[in-house]
Amino acid sequence: MNDIKAQIQSLIMKRFFYICTFFVALVALCSCGSKDKGIYPFKEEARYLMVKLQGSDRWSIVNIENGDIVAKDAIDGDPSAVHEDMFYVHDSVTSSYNYYNVENCSKPVNGKPYSAATVFNGGCAIACMPGEALQVIDKDCNTVKQLPPDIIQATLFFNERAIIENDKGLYGFIDTKGDMVISPRLRVANHFVFDDAALVAEAAGSSASTFAVINKNGDKLFSFGGDKYIPVGRFYENGTLKVMAANGQAMLYLDKNGKETTDTVEMPKKIKEINYRDVKHVEKDRYMVIKGDRMGLVDDNNNTLIAIDYDAIINLTPSRFVVAKDGVMMIVDEKGNRVGDVSFVDFKSYNRIDQGDIAKRK
């Protein structure tokens, strides 16, 4: 039991801190806090959670609003998170992907298996058939548009844009119709996750790199050199990008005109006064906190919403959380009340981005 508890705590703690981590990497994906949107990178909140029940080797689907199991032990293989009522399952033996709708977990939506796939967002996903080019597909797995053959991988969609990479290692963006919005010419590209502005790099990564902030049409809003600012945040949130002065002496925020401004999300005084090991703003006036090796949820007046008594907590929606304690996970609401009676040992969270959400041509 202690080994299971340690594994689960490590699993979700990694997810929690992964949300807060920044590194400038090629098409590196994560989700970060936002005062308006919490850490929910998708416009449409998920209704279902993919879980592995205690004592089972298969996956089940739970309705997170009421905690009911809608598909028990129905999924074999490695499934994605459920989003827009869709999910894929990866068969490691055949290295293939099939899409399913929650309403029918036994019959794939696609006719032939794909060799690569992403989750759905905005009604579209990226997939490809073995030996063929990547393509944008709709929720019926119909081809919206096939991408050029030199595009070797693409991410899922955020804010109607997906990042693509060509065979020369350059990056660009396509829209949900599969049309090229920004041709592959970038060395580093980040998503339009929470805003209509994105951070990209125009030159090879070095202290002399030139970074730019672009809009969804690819127009440059402004640029800056690595000798002036070092990006700390990868996404625009609440209209600002977090950077550090190149001399390392100040943390700054840039608006969409490249002007220095103040942090739009300021930690409340009552939160600052407590010696928490870590604090993460997740939604409006709510903060996930770590005290010692325990996690909980408090409001901006430091009133306890979810007791600081769990091995780990991760938020699914503004009113639904997964909590883990003593090797067991369950769903609770924003006041810590249990939702349903389902207990599980693993889950696939839709509000974090896994490596499998980059479709690579095979």
C-alpha positions in Angstrom: 0.0 0.0 0.0 2.8 2.4 0.8 4.4 1.7 -2.6 1.1 2.4 -4.4 0.6 5.6 -2.3 4.1 6.8 -3.2 3.6 6.1 -6.9 0.2 8.0 -7.0 1.6 10.9 -5.0 4.6 11.1 -7.3 2.3 10.9 -10.4 0.0 13.8 -9.4 2.6 15.9 -7.8 4.5 15.8 -11.1 1.3 16.9 -12.8 0.8 19.7 -10.4 4.3 21.1 -10.7 4.4 20.4 -14.4 1.7 23.1 -14.7 4.0 25.7 -13.2 7.2 24.7 -15.1 8.7 26.8 -17.9 11.3 25.8 -20.4 11.7 27.2 -23.9 11.6 24.1 -26.1 10.5 23.2 -29.5 6.7 22.7 -29.5 6.8 22.0 -25.7 3.3 22.0 -24.3 1.9 22.6 -20.9 -0.9 24.5 -19.1 -0.4 27.4 -16.7 -2.6 29.4 -14.3 -4.8 32.2 -15.4 -7.0 34.4 -13.3 -9.9 34.3 -15.7 -9.6 30.7 -17.0 -7.8 28.9 -14.2 -5.6 26.1 -15.7 -8.2 25.0 -18.2 -6.6 25.3 -21.7 -9.7 24.1 -23.5 -12.7 26.3 -24.2 -15.2 23.6 -23.5 -14.9 21.9 -20.1 -14.8 18.2 -20.1 -17.8 16.3 -18.7 -16.1 12.9 -18.4 -13.0 11.5 -16.7 -11.0 8.5 -17.9 -10.1 6.5 -14.7 -8.7 3.1 -13.8 -10.8 1.7 -11.0 -9.3 -0.1 -8.0 -8.5 -3.7 -8.8 -8.9 -3.3 -12.6 -6.5 -3.4 -15.5 -8.9 -1.7 -17.8 -10.2 1.9 -18.1 -13.6 3.3 -17.2 -15.3 6.6 -17.9 -16.9 8.7 -15.1 -19.3 11.6 -15.4 -17.6 14.2 -13.2 -20.8 16.1 -12.5 -22.5 13.3 -10.6 -19.8 10.7 -10.2 -21.7 8.0 -12.1 -19.8 5.4 -14.1 -20.9 5.6 -17.7 -18.6 2.9 -19.1 -17.1 0.4 -16.6 -13.9 -1.5 -17.6 -14.8 -0.7 -21.2 -11.4 0.4 -22.5 -8.3 -1.7 -23.1 -5.0 -0.3 -24.3 -3.8 3.3 -23.5 -6.6 5.8 -23.9 -6.4 9.6 -24.1 -8.3 11.9 -21.9 -12.0 12.5 -22.9 -12.7 15.8 -24.5 -15.7 16.9 -26.5 -17.0 13.4 -25.7 -14.3 11.9 -27.8 -11.1 10.0 -27.0 -8.6 7.8 -28.7 -7.1 4.5 -27.7 -3.5 3.5 -28.5 -2.8 -0.1 -29.2 0.8 -0.6 -28.3 1.0 -4.0 -30.0 -0.1 -2.8 -33.5 1.0 0.8 -32.8 -2.3 2.1 -34.0 -5.0 4.6 -32.8 -8.8 4.4 -32.9 -11.2 7.1 -31.9 -14.4 6.5 -29.9 -17.3 8.5 -28.7 -18.4 8.2 -25.1 -21.8 7.0 -26.3 -20.3 3.9 -27.9 -17.0 2.7 -26.4 -17.1 -0.6 -28.3 -17.1 0.6 -31.9 -14.4 3.0 -33.3 -15.6 6.1 -35.1 -12.9 5.7 -37.8 -13.0 2.9 -40.3 -9.3 2.1 -40.5 -6.8 2.6 -37.6 -4.6 5.6 -37.6 -0.9 5.5 -37.0 -0.9 8.8 -35.1 -3.6 10.9 -33.4 -4.3 13.9 -31.1 -7.2 14.7 -28.8 -10.1 16.7 -30.2 -10.5 20.4 -29.5 -12.7 22.8 -31.3 -14.3 19.9 -33.2 -11.0 18.9 -34.9 -8.0 16.7 -34.3 -4.8 15.7 -36.2 -4.3 12.2 -37.4 -2.7 10.1 -40.1 -3.0 6.8 -41.8 0.2 4.6 -42.1 2.5 5.9 -44.8 0.2 8.9 -45.6 0.4 12.6 -44.8 -1.0 14.1 -41.6 -4.6 15.3 -41.9 -7.2 17.4 -40.0 -10.2 15.3 -39.2 -13.7 16.1 -37.8 -15.5 14.2 -35.1 -16.9 11.7 -37.6 -13.3 11.1 -38.6 -13.8 12.6 -42.0 -10.8 14.2 -43.6 -11.1 18.0 -43.5 -7.8 18.6 -45.2 -4.6 16.6 -45.8 -1.5 18.5 -44.9 1.5 18.9 -47.2 3.9 15.9 -47.2 6.8 17.8 -45.7 4.8 18.3 -42.5 6.1 15.6 -40.2 4.2 16.4 -37.0 1.5 18.6 -35.6 -0.1 19.3 -32.2 -3.6 19.4 -31.1 -5.6 22.6 -31.6 -5.7 25.5 -29.2 -7.7 28.6 -30.0 -8.3 27.3 -33.5 -4.5 26.9 -34.2 -2.2 23.9 -34.2 1.6 24.0 -34.4 3.1 22.1 -37.3 6.7 21.0 -37.9 8.3 20.4 -41.3 11.1 18.1 -42.3 13.7 20.9 -41.8 12.8 21.3 -38.2 10.9 24.6 -38.6 7.5 25.4 -37.1 4.4 27.1 -38.2 0.6 27.2 -37.6 -2.5 25.9 -39.3 -6.2 26.6 -38.6 -9.0 24.1 -38.1 -9.6 24.0 -41.9 -6.1 22.7 -42.4 -5.1 26.0 -44.1 -1.6 27.3 -43.5 -1.8 30.4 -41.4 2.0 30.8 -40.7 4.3 28.8 -42.9 7.0 26.8 -41.2 9.7 29.4 -40.6 10.0 29.5 -36.8 12.7 27.9 -34.6 10.4 27.8 -31.5 6.6 28.0 -31.3 4.2 28.1 -28.4 0.5 27.8 -28.4 -2.3 30.4 -28.3 -3.5 28.7 -25.2 -5.2 31.5 -23.1 -4.9 34.4 -25.5 -4.8 35.5 -29.1 -1.0 36.2 -28.8 1.8 33.6 -28.9 5.5 33.6 -28.1 7.8 32.4 -30.8 11.5 32.5 -31.6 12.8 33.7 -34.9 16.4 32.6 -34.5 18.3 29.6 -33.1 18.1 29.3 -29.3 21.0 31.3 -27.7 21.5 34.4 -25.6 21.3 36.4 -28.8 18.0 34.8 -29.9 15.3 37.0 -31.2 11.9 36.3 -29.7 8.6 37.6 -31.1 5.0 37.9 -30.1 2.6 37.2 -32.9 -1.2 37.3 -33.3 -3.3 34.4 -34.6 -2.8 35.6 -38.2 1.0 35.6 -37.8 1.4 39.4 -37.6 4.3 40.4 -35.4 3.1 42.5 -32.4 6.6 43.1 -31.2 10.0 41.4 -30.8 12.9 41.4 -28.3 16.3 40.0 -28.0 17.6 37.5 -25.5 20.1 40.1 -24.4 17.2 42.2 -23.0 14.6 39.8 -21.7 14.5 36.0 -21.0 11.1 34.5 -21.3 9.8 32.9 -18.0 6.2 32.3 -19.1 5.5 30.6 -22.3 1.9 31.9 -22.7 0.1 35.2 -22.7 -2.3 35.2 -19.8 -4.6 38.1 -18.9 -2.8 40.1 -21.6 0.8 39.8 -20.2 3.9 37.7 -20.7 6.2 37.0 -17.8 9.9 37.6 -18.5 13.1 38.2 -16.6 15.5 41.0 -17.3 18.6 39.6 -19.0 20.7 40.7 -16.1 18.6 38.5 -13.8 17.8 41.3 -11.4 14.1 41.8 -12.1 10.9 39.8 -13.0 8.8 41.8 -15.4 5.6 41.5 -17.4 5.1 42.6 -21.1 1.8 43.7 -22.5 0.9 43.0 -26.2 2.7 46.2 -27.2 5.9 45.0 -25.6 5.6 47.6 -22.8 6.6 46.7 -19.3 3.6 46.4 -17.0 2.6 44.9 -13.6 1.5 41.4 -12.8 -2.3 41.1 -13.4 -2.6 38.3 -10.8 -1.3 39.3 -7.4 -1.3 36.9 -4.6 -3.5 38.0 -1.7 -1.8 39.2 1.5 -3.5 36.5 3.6 -2.0 33.9 1.4 1.4 35.4 1.4 1.4 35.5 5.2 1.3 31.7 5.4 4.4 29.7 5.1 3.2 27.5 2.3 5.7 25.3 0.5 4.0 26.2 -2.8 0.9 28.1 -4.0 -0.8 27.8 -7.4 -3.7 30.1 -8.4 -6.2 27.9 -10.2 -9.6 29.8 -10.5 -10.9 33.2 -9.6 -10.3 33.4 -5.8 -9.0 29.8 -5.4 -5.5 28.6 -4.7 -4.1 25.1 -4.4 -1.5 25.1 -1.6 1.1 22.7 -0.3 2.0 22.7 3.3 4.6 20.1 4.3 3.7 17.1 2.2 -0.1 17.8 2.2 -2.2 19.6 -0.4 -5.4 21.5 -0.2 -7.5 24.4 -1.6 -8.0 27.8 0.0 -9.7 31.0 -1.1 -8.1 34.5 -1.2 -8.9 35.0 2.5 -7.1 31.8 3.3 -10.3 30.1 4.2 -10.0 26.3 3.7 -12.2 25.0 0.9 -10.6 21.5 0.6 -8.8 20.4 3.7 -5.0 20.5 3.5 -4.9 16.8 4.1 -4.3 15.1 0.7 -1.3 13.6 -0.9 -2.2 15.4 -4.1 -4.9 17.5 -5.8 -5.5 18.4 -9.4 -8.3 20.5 -10.8 -10.6 19.2 -13.6 -13.0 22.1 -13.8 -13.7 25.1 -11.6 -15.9 23.0 -9.4 -14.4 19.5 -9.7 -11.1 18.2 -8.4 -9.3 14.9 -8.1 -7.9 14.2 -4.6 -5.5 11.4 -3.6 -4.9 10.0 -0.2 -3.4 6.7 1.0 -3.2 5.3 -2.5 -6.8 6.1 -3.5 -8.3 8.8 -5.7 -11.8 10.3 -5.8 -13.6 13.3 -7.2 -14.7 16.2 -5.0 -16.3 19.5 -5.5 -14.9 22.9 -4.7 -15.9 22.5 -1.0 -14.3 19.1 -0.6 -17.5 17.2 -0.8 -17.2 13.8 -2.5 -18.9 13.5 -5.9 -20.3 10.0 -6.3 -18.6 7.0 -4.7 -16.1 6.0 -7.3 -12.5 5.2 -6.2 -9.7 4.9 -8.6 -5.9 4.6 -8.8 -5.1 6.5 -12.1 -6.8 8.9 -14.4 -6.3 10.8 -17.7 -6.7 14.5 -17.1 -7.9 16.6 -20.1 -6.3 19.8 -18.7 -2.8 18.7 -19.1 -1.0 18.0 -22.3 0.7 14.6 -22.8 3.4 13.7 -25.3 0.8 11.7 -27.1 -1.0 14.9 -28.2 1.5 15.5 -30.9 0.7 13.4 -34.0 3.9 12.4 -35.8 3.8 11.2 -39.4 4.7 7.5 -39.7 
